[in-house]
Amino acid sequence: MNAATVRAKLYILADAEGSQSALAHKIGVSQSFLSHILRHRCEPSGKVLSYLNLKKTVNYVQQNNGRNE
């Protein structure tokens, strides 16, 4: 799952709650913070990921460029 998928889930949940403000209150964050996530100004994190029962991980993948460093 990527950040775009998380944002899509948040849009669906905000619609179900009636507004971004209502969802933000339910999550325990400000409406401004939730809006920043939805508008790609910052990445989903903290309470938002916890509310969705998600955690962020980082993966490094070997490029196939012929070098084995």
Secondary structure, 3 states (H helix, E strand, C coil): CCHHHHHHHHHHHHHHHCCHHHHHHHHCCCHHHHHHHHCCCCCCCHHHHHHCCCCCCCCCCCCCCCCCC
